[in-house]
Amino acid sequence: QIQIEDDRTGLSIETLRRAIADNLFYIQGKFPAIATKHDYYMALAYTVRDRLLHRWLNTLEVYLKQDVKLVCYLSAEYLVGPHLVNNLINLGIYEQIRQAVEESGLNLQQLINTEEEPGLGNGGLGRLASCYMDSLASLEIPAIGYGIRYEFGIFDQEIKDGWQVEITDKWLQDGNPWEIARPEAAVSVKFGGHTESYLDDQGNYRVRWLPEYIVKGIPYDTPILGYKVNTANSMRLWTSEACESFDFQRFNVGDYYGAVDRKVFSENLTKVLYPNDEPIKGKELRLQQQYFFVSCSLQDMIRIHLNEGNTLDNFAEKFAVQLNDTHPSIGVAELMRLLIDVHYYPWEKAWEITEKTFGFTNHTLLPEALERWPLGLFGHLLPRHLEIIYEINKRFLDQVRLKYPGNNEKLSSLSLIDERGDKYVRMAHLACVGSHKINGVAQLHSELLKKTLLKDFYELLPEKFTNVTNGVTPRRWMVVSNPELSQLISSKIGENWIKNLDELRKLEGFIDDGGFRQQWREVKRKVKQDLAQYIHDKLGIIVSPDSLFDVQVKRLHEYKRQHLNVLHIITLYNRIKQNPNLDITPRTFIFGGKAAPGYHQAKLIIKLINSVGDIVNHDPEIGERLKVVFLPDYNVTLGQRVYPAADLSEQISTAGKEASGTGNMKFSLNGALTIGTFDGANIEIREEVGEENFFLFGLKTEEIDQLRAQGYNPQDYYNSNPELKAAIDLINSGFFSHGDGGLFQLLINSLLYLDHYLLFADYQSYLDCQERVSQAYKDQEHWTRMSILNTARMGKFSSDRSIREYCDKIWNTSPVPIQMKD
Ligand SMILES: CCc1ccc([C@H](C)CC(=O)N[C@@H]2O[C@H](CO)[C@@H](O)[C@H](O)[C@H]2O)cc1
């Protein structure tokens, strides 16, 4: 039994200081005189890692010993954010480390800012996966988050002359101290080739898959600590490698390129994250990435299960596998293949296990985001899976025929195969048939799923459908992001709210305490001051922390209507130009968000925001009353700066389009008030905080359906609303684009002649609502009351509540507390 030195686990300032110095020397190979800030960050990171390893390995040991049921979250994306501070908070050693670093003559904030966040996701779906991993560990639920270890994550965004420019995200170039490679757990994944059936020596009909090439999957594990518990779960991300470094057979027969491109293909598989959020590009590499990590993960689960002396009969009792949208849904066919072809289970038993094992979460209603693969491409890459999908479909449609005899319409709308055009595999249908539960991510979204996108499935299999409204982790989005507000809250109601967010309600007891309201305002102002400093340092723009910080940060997409926000800004600008002594509430409009590189309308909206900002920010007649800021490279790290500093949260999507939203929750938790439509989780936030503490506007889904049914002509609004017309005409005139009236033509035409997302229809309601916001902000005492109530009533939106619901409704798992071995 190796005696663990205190140096590795000790928490005294002295021990920590020595550990940092030791790691600088022994791991970074540096002494202070030549050490860089990054060297000190790495030395600190390894010092912290040492203090979580015991929890991690202990957790693993307990899970193995107790043969626990594991939740396996399959997600093509994880937006974990920077690890250091989150791990210090979850370990409860932030203060000790801060002192040890200070006493080492170092500045902790500088080291924190050194960390490059792993941007292994696009937006909401990826960040939700990481919030859920934090809650699973904090609730002591045994879990593994399976995904892809992209060498290059979401691009870094730079703004050049107002335009988005994508920069490769080399997040691994300086090493990653928070992961451990597990080459001993590597698995092989097949691609292409063909199948052949044979009779095994018991005369059973069997199928073997003879692949064209095989790729090796190497797992890298990252510890996911729970908050102040001994649990540390794992995020296991797969990297692809060539099986054999060089295929000499091919080389010897002169097929030099064949010998090499195997290697290249294998390495390219997990090279880069697809930067699309919603509109999909049916690229073969995307399907290869999806199949690769899903096959690695399912083989890994089966190995873990068999190692514990189980048979696969009770696999579904030991593994609850959640499909994070359709991206991993090939898993349904892959588990069938593994059970039938590799472990020789009969079809019926294999299907029973598969359906019980999987749950499917849908995150979007946008038709263009629904994954469907051309049969040709699919069959070429995954010949055995296509056979299995045909068999699944045959048996499923037999069921459909029983319920709807002779109803071919039903058959073709439910089929896993879209027979139209050059035929497609509908991945959402495979996920629905192969899962025992299907859920949306907010009440309205789950209702709309049942009424529209998955209507036929709901009518056929109503018992499968449920809802689990999204949530966010209060650890990262309050304690890590907003320590000042967290301390103020804890000073009033203690710290239990961090583990049990419903306790925030106790804050209502202090609402009549003027002193507390004053403290509340001071914290907000301090955080706004910090963001103002950041904006000045990064962009050279001076904004006043006394102005109303009106913030919209999220991916750029027409349904999120960042351009409606711009129409409000231009209208205010016009009002001041017409009446320079107009008394308006000074506002700082802050935007942030990336556009998918191929999504030109979204990129044009970024240019429009920056173009309007240039004019407004430099117009002496406007002065301090309006400022427009586009923060480049919006990611988790920047989100942690922005959410605490907002007064107003913009959640203005066209009703029925934003499945849930999670930024809306982060803003309200940090005391921002919301201006929003009756969409996604906005509805539930308004229910919880009280309609009097929420600025609602716009058409509801049913009103939109009526408007579309009667024929929506955006020009009617343009011609009948002078302020709207003036704003559009000003853009069209080239006023914001150095006279080039054509620059935003595409955007303006899409509004004037189609306006699919109903900006014109909601314009006046939005403007009127914004006026109510301005009036309300004038009464700071009342505004502060509403702000406190927003925070106090957000308990429901903790990802802990969401995870408890998944455990009860879908996974049927329960906590496994971990005792630390002394
Ligand atoms: C294939 C390209 C692609 C990539 C990502 C996606 C995601 C489903 C998009 C996404 O992130 N959806 C967001 O998921 C959040 C978490 O549930 C919700 O809060 C957002 O409303 C939803 O837009 C679709 C298509």
The ligand as a MOL file (V3000), in Angstrom:
LIG
                    3D

  0  0  0     0  0            999 V3000
M  V30 BEGIN CTAB
M  V30 COUNTS 25 26 0 0 0
M  V30 BEGIN ATOM
M  V30 1 C -26.7380 19.1790 -37.0660 0
M  V30 2 C -26.6080 20.5620 -36.6570 0
M  V30 3 C -27.2570 20.8130 -35.3570 0
M  V30 4 C -26.4530 21.0660 -34.2540 0
M  V30 5 C -27.0440 21.3550 -33.0440 0
M  V30 6 C -28.4150 21.3520 -32.9540 0
M  V30 7 C -28.9930 21.6350 -31.6080 0
M  V30 8 C -30.2330 20.8650 -31.3740 0
M  V30 9 C -29.3000 23.0430 -31.5190 0
M  V30 10 C -29.4630 23.4730 -30.0970 0
M  V30 11 O -28.5080 23.7180 -29.4300 0
M  V30 12 N -30.7410 23.5960 -29.6900 0
M  V30 13 C -30.9710 24.3000 -28.4540 0
M  V30 14 O -30.9810 23.3620 -27.3810 0
M  V30 15 C -31.1280 24.0180 -26.1240 0
M  V30 16 C -30.9920 22.9750 -25.0260 0
M  V30 17 O -32.1190 22.1860 -24.9600 0
M  V30 18 C -32.4490 24.7810 -26.0420 0
M  V30 19 O -32.5130 25.4640 -24.8250 0
M  V30 20 C -32.5780 25.7460 -27.2110 0
M  V30 21 O -33.8620 26.3230 -27.2120 0
M  V30 22 C -32.3250 25.0280 -28.5330 0
M  V30 23 O -32.2850 25.9380 -29.6250 0
M  V30 24 C -29.2380 21.1010 -34.0280 0
M  V30 25 C -28.6360 20.8120 -35.2600 0
M  V30 END ATOM
M  V30 BEGIN BOND
M  V30 1 1 1 2
M  V30 2 1 2 3
M  V30 3 1 3 4
M  V30 4 2 3 25
M  V30 5 2 4 5
M  V30 6 1 5 6
M  V30 7 1 6 7
M  V30 8 2 6 24
M  V30 9 1 7 8
M  V30 10 1 7 9
M  V30 11 1 9 10
M  V30 12 2 10 11
M  V30 13 1 10 12
M  V30 14 1 12 13
M  V30 15 1 13 14
M  V30 16 1 13 22
M  V30 17 1 14 15
M  V30 18 1 15 16
M  V30 19 1 15 18
M  V30 20 1 16 17
M  V30 21 1 18 19
M  V30 22 1 18 20
M  V30 23 1 20 21
M  V30 24 1 20 22
M  V30 25 1 22 23
M  V30 26 1 24 25
M  V30 END BOND
M  V30 END CTAB
M  END
